[in-house]
Amino acid sequence: MRIVAWERQVPVYRLTLIAVAALLLLSACGGEDGAARAAAPTATPENVQVSTRLIPHPKGDGGALSGYYEYLPPGYGDGARRPLLVVLHGFGESGDGSAAQLRNLLAKDSGVPWLIRADRWPADRPFVVLAPQHAAAQDAAYDVCGQGAYSGDCTFKVQHDRGNPVAGSSCVTPTEIHAFLEYAIAKYDVDPGRVYLTGLSCGAFGAYEYLAEYGSTQIAALVAIAGDARPALSAVHCQLAAVPIWAFHGDADDVVSTAGSTALTTELSGCPQPRPALEVTVYPGVGHDSWVKTYDLSAGHDIYAWFLGFTKT
């Protein structure tokens, strides 16, 4: 498979190929285990211990339209504006934003909130980290997707074709992301030029849909993992290249096809220069969970340093 990528600020292509020593197995105890499951998951047990570094904000707390977790870096409040990282979860961490169901975001190996909870988030990372929760819903329109291979592709297409309604969508919607970013930028002492977005699976799909609708109006860069950009690409084509994107995917993913990420290079390679950085990294032998090794940096790609290389003017 040939994956091409635009280097940061340089319109050249290169092959990105990662040698992986062993197959990464999907975890049955956490993370997203299928984007097209028929019902939202139950809340994580009440006895889950939450790191004091994470502050829960149930839906409605302080005017928030979504329940979310908050992490503030050491020294926050000293008058310096911090970069903001907003993290969008997968289907398996969905919930109604209540104090009980926010704990779904802390499922083992579920992404950035879990890393912070497990005290695996270095104190020198400067980001304010906010992780909002989406209340997933699937009505009869999603029945065509079933539970088979690449059911996530089908689920995403159904949601896109329905116009991403806030009520009744499996994944977070552009409207929700835009509203949460507005809330976060107004509430927290963050630099509006250094607002970054990342999402896994459902969250990555939602981020692409958001980017198609709102472009670079709020964010400076996007890291999308195991998502599907094709519905957004079909709608806006070259406009999706509004901000730098780094996409990650496993080539053994049977929930969301790898083409959901590699389509970025296929579809955007002919778009006019200059264009923001674009990179697609495919992990050989890796299934749907390609986010753990990406977020904990064990695959060798420092996405956090990459984010900080971009500022929205």
C-alpha positions as MATLAB code, in Angstrom:
seq = 'MRIVAWERQVPVYRLTLIAVAALLLLSACGGEDGAARAAAPTATPENVQVSTRLIPHPKGDGGALSGYYEYLPPGYGDGARRPLLVVLHGFGESGDGSAAQLRNLLAKDSGVPWLIRADRWPADRPFVVLAPQHAAAQDAAYDVCGQGAYSGDCTFKVQHDRGNPVAGSSCVTPTEIHAFLEYAIAKYDVDPGRVYLTGLSCGAFGAYEYLAEYGSTQIAALVAIAGDARPALSAVHCQLAAVPIWAFHGDADDVVSTAGSTALTTELSGCPQPRPALEVTVYPGVGHDSWVKTYDLSAGHDIYAWFLGFTKT';
ca = [
       0.000    0.000    0.000;
       1.421    3.396   -0.906;
       0.582    6.142    1.535;
       1.593    9.643    0.590;
       1.731   12.575    2.951;
       2.308   16.291    2.716;
       5.181   17.313    4.945;
       4.695   20.258    7.262;
       5.069   23.439    5.187;
       6.709   21.487    2.336;
       4.585   20.257   -0.625;
       6.412   17.006   -1.164;
       5.345   13.429   -0.663;
       6.832   10.626    1.300;
       5.993    7.073    2.168;
       5.014    6.521    5.791;
       5.455    2.906    6.814;
       5.692    1.720   10.369;
       7.279   -1.606   11.257;
       5.266   -3.226   14.021;
       6.702   -6.184   15.901;
       3.462   -7.925   16.821;
      -0.250   -7.806   16.234;
      -2.037   -5.442   18.625;
      -5.137   -7.253   19.837;
      -8.347   -5.398   20.555;
      -9.046   -5.131   24.252;
     -12.332   -6.603   25.377;
     -12.359   -4.621   28.595;
     -12.199   -1.087   27.317;
     -12.022    1.270   24.402;
     -14.356    1.081   21.456;
     -15.317   -2.431   20.445;
     -17.492   -1.559   17.485;
     -18.884    1.674   16.112;
     -22.200    0.123   15.146;
     -23.308   -1.593   18.331;
     -27.048   -1.451   18.697;
     -27.231    0.355   22.042;
     -25.185    2.769   24.097;
     -23.027    1.140   26.782;
     -23.863    1.040   30.451;
     -22.033    3.307   32.834;
     -18.663    2.352   34.227;
     -19.061    1.049   37.826;
     -19.252    3.696   40.513;
     -16.160    2.387   42.290;
     -13.815    3.359   39.444;
     -11.110    5.514   40.970;
     -10.669    8.839   39.203;
      -7.331   10.620   39.345;
      -7.442   13.948   41.144;
      -5.910   15.359   37.982;
      -9.302   14.916   36.264;
     -12.292   17.039   37.214;
     -15.752   15.821   36.109;
     -18.250   18.398   34.888;
     -21.668   16.776   34.424;
     -23.927   18.141   31.729;
     -25.284   21.538   32.729;
     -22.463   22.258   35.178;
     -21.409   25.852   34.557;
     -23.614   26.057   31.481;
     -21.918   23.198   29.629;
     -24.128   21.633   26.962;
     -22.123   18.386   27.233;
     -20.778   16.586   30.253;
     -16.978   16.491   30.153;
     -13.757   15.807   32.013;
     -11.239   18.580   32.586;
      -7.472   18.435   33.062;
      -5.530   21.595   33.866;
      -1.724   21.577   33.540;
       0.475   22.613   36.477;
       0.646   26.380   36.810;
      -2.707   26.966   35.110;
      -4.172   30.245   36.332;
      -0.906   32.166   36.325;
      -2.143   34.431   33.538;
      -0.478   32.566   30.680;
      -2.761   31.236   27.979;
      -2.388   27.478   27.496;
      -2.989   25.426   24.342;
      -6.303   23.561   24.349;
      -6.703   19.912   23.370;
     -10.270   18.646   22.925;
     -10.579   14.857   22.856;
     -13.508   13.083   21.160;
     -14.262    9.539   22.315;
     -15.387    6.395   20.511;
     -18.835    4.802   20.585;
     -17.935    2.598   23.527;
     -17.466    5.596   25.821;
     -20.791    7.278   24.994;
     -23.133    8.420   27.739;
     -25.658   10.999   28.831;
     -23.126   13.338   30.436;
     -24.220   12.537   34.001;
     -21.650   12.084   36.754;
     -22.126    8.308   36.589;
     -21.895    7.905   32.828;
     -18.990   10.314   32.404;
     -16.942    7.474   33.893;
     -17.346    5.627   30.587;
     -14.664    7.986   29.285;
     -12.191    6.378   31.697;
     -12.498    2.819   30.414;
      -9.148    1.063   30.185;
      -7.180    1.978   27.064;
      -9.934    4.329   25.902;
      -7.646    7.220   25.076;
      -6.322   10.419   26.609;
      -8.637   10.580   29.681;
      -7.566    7.078   30.646;
      -3.890    8.040   30.338;
      -4.438   11.018   32.641;
      -6.427    8.884   35.078;
      -3.601    6.313   35.106;
      -1.040    9.087   35.776;
       0.595    8.406   32.429;
       0.273   12.016   31.269;
       3.504   14.002   31.771;
       3.120   17.159   33.810;
       5.205   19.139   31.316;
       2.616   18.791   28.558;
       1.145   22.297   28.465;
      -2.381   21.484   27.260;
      -5.662   22.159   28.939;
      -7.390   18.866   28.078;
     -11.176   18.637   27.827;
     -13.051   15.446   26.941;
     -16.770   15.967   26.208;
     -19.231   13.071   26.108;
     -21.749   12.370   23.354;
     -25.047   10.604   24.039;
     -25.077    8.009   21.273;
     -28.373    6.879   19.788;
     -29.217    4.531   16.952;
     -32.752    4.299   15.622;
     -34.156    2.089   12.874;
     -32.266    3.998   10.179;
     -29.085    2.239   11.316;
     -30.530   -1.260   11.072;
     -29.108   -1.650    7.564;
     -25.606   -1.643    9.024;
     -25.861   -4.814   11.088;
     -22.863   -6.121   13.001;
     -20.674   -7.417   10.178;
     -17.309   -6.315    8.860;
     -16.891   -2.563    8.392;
     -20.150   -1.840   10.192;
     -18.584    1.442   11.271;
     -18.313    2.592    7.648;
     -22.039    2.022    7.237;
     -22.924    3.729   10.509;
     -20.904    6.795    9.612;
     -22.462    7.049    6.161;
     -25.975    6.799    7.589;
     -25.265    9.588   10.064;
     -23.683   11.768    7.359;
     -26.553   11.199    4.939;
     -29.032   12.182    7.655;
     -27.237   15.472    8.134;
     -25.610   14.691   11.513;
     -28.630   15.475   13.701;
     -27.695   16.071   17.345;
     -30.552   13.835   18.456;
     -30.283   10.314   17.093;
     -26.658   10.248   15.954;
     -24.260    7.454   16.848;
     -21.251    9.769   16.888;
     -20.588   13.315   18.040;
     -21.869   15.869   15.539;
     -20.365   19.045   14.047;
     -22.894   21.174   15.920;
     -21.903   19.646   19.260;
     -18.180   20.048   18.595;
     -18.570   23.669   17.511;
     -20.686   24.528   20.558;
     -18.281   22.812   22.953;
     -15.273   24.604   21.463;
     -17.064   27.940   21.807;
     -17.801   27.128   25.447;
     -14.238   25.972   26.161;
     -12.510   28.930   24.529;
     -14.729   31.350   26.452;
     -14.472   29.579   29.819;
     -10.802   28.609   30.007;
      -7.644   30.678   29.847;
      -6.484   29.187   26.544;
      -4.822   30.537   23.437;
      -7.471   30.674   20.672;
      -4.707   30.265   18.107;
      -3.605   26.947   19.640;
      -6.813   24.938   19.811;
      -6.349   21.310   18.752;
      -8.795   18.502   18.117;
      -8.345   14.743   18.263;
     -10.762   11.833   18.076;
     -10.844    8.066   17.801;
     -13.235    6.065   15.610;
     -16.648    7.716   16.131;
     -14.839   10.777   17.441;
     -12.526   10.881   14.434;
     -15.486   10.631   12.061;
     -17.210   13.445   13.966;
     -14.057   15.551   13.721;
     -13.919   15.134    9.938;
     -17.590   16.091    9.683;
     -16.923   19.119   11.878;
     -13.966   20.137    9.716;
     -16.106   19.856    6.586;
     -18.669   22.225    8.064;
     -16.598   24.706   10.061;
     -13.122   24.501    8.518;
     -10.354   26.372   10.334;
     -12.624   28.792   12.188;
     -11.800   27.318   15.609;
      -8.971   24.775   15.419;
      -5.323   24.796   14.348;
      -4.782   21.056   13.692;
      -6.448   17.630   13.881;
      -5.252   14.131   14.792;
      -7.831   11.537   13.718;
      -7.485    7.849   14.607;
      -9.412    4.923   13.060;
     -11.959    7.264   11.537;
     -13.586    7.694    8.146;
     -13.045   10.897    6.184;
     -14.811    9.692    3.033;
     -18.292   11.106    3.739;
     -16.798   14.523    4.482;
     -14.519   14.326    1.444;
     -17.487   13.518   -0.771;
     -19.236   16.642    0.483;
     -16.480   19.271    0.454;
     -13.487   17.717   -1.362;
     -10.441   20.021   -1.110;
     -12.066   22.165    1.566;
     -11.399   19.371    4.049;
      -7.726   20.355    3.871;
      -8.461   23.455    5.902;
      -6.062   22.582    8.740;
      -3.117   20.195    9.185;
      -4.318   16.591    9.605;
      -2.473   13.548   10.866;
      -4.532   10.382   10.446;
      -3.715    6.976   11.950;
      -5.233    3.593   11.118;
      -4.533   -0.131   11.439;
      -4.484   -2.106    8.206;
      -6.270   -5.032    9.922;
      -9.174   -2.859   11.132;
     -12.420   -4.712   10.404;
     -14.727   -2.125   12.024;
     -13.703    0.947   10.038;
     -11.863    0.238    6.809;
      -8.374    1.657    6.375;
      -9.627    3.434    3.263;
     -11.389    5.829    5.630;
      -7.970    7.338    6.330;
      -5.979    6.622    3.171;
      -8.697    8.329    1.122;
      -7.318   11.615    2.446;
      -4.167   11.289    0.366;
      -6.027    9.868   -2.626;
      -8.617   12.638   -2.687;
      -6.516   15.612   -1.590;
      -3.294   14.982   -3.509;
      -4.534   17.013   -6.473;
      -5.795   19.971   -4.464;
      -4.201   23.382   -5.091;
      -1.050   24.479   -3.308;
      -0.281   25.759   -0.780;
      -2.165   23.410    1.497;
      -1.812   22.492    5.148;
       0.251   19.503    6.251;
      -1.293   16.085    5.750;
       0.102   12.779    6.945;
      -1.415    9.306    7.070;
       0.215    6.600    9.166;
      -0.904    2.982    8.760;
       0.099    0.351   11.318;
       0.620   -3.094    9.732;
      -1.241   -5.916   11.455;
      -3.171   -3.623   13.807;
      -6.940   -3.825   14.181;
      -9.460   -1.193   15.182;
      -7.600   -0.098   18.308;
      -4.885    1.980   16.732;
      -5.313    4.754   19.298;
      -3.556    3.353   22.378;
      -0.132    3.200   20.718;
      -0.762    6.612   19.164;
      -1.881    8.445   22.309;
       0.705    6.876   24.630;
       3.440    7.529   22.011;
       4.639    3.910   22.136;
       4.566    3.799   18.320;
       7.151    6.559   18.212;
       5.054    9.449   16.856;
       4.897   12.517   19.108;
       1.523   13.895   18.134;
       1.610   16.399   21.002;
       4.803   18.067   19.759;
       3.290   17.959   16.255;
       0.195   19.811   17.446;
       2.295   22.542   19.014;
       4.001   23.169   15.680;
       0.823   24.784   14.365;
      -0.892   28.017   15.282;
      -4.076   29.399   13.781;
      -3.693   32.989   12.633;
];
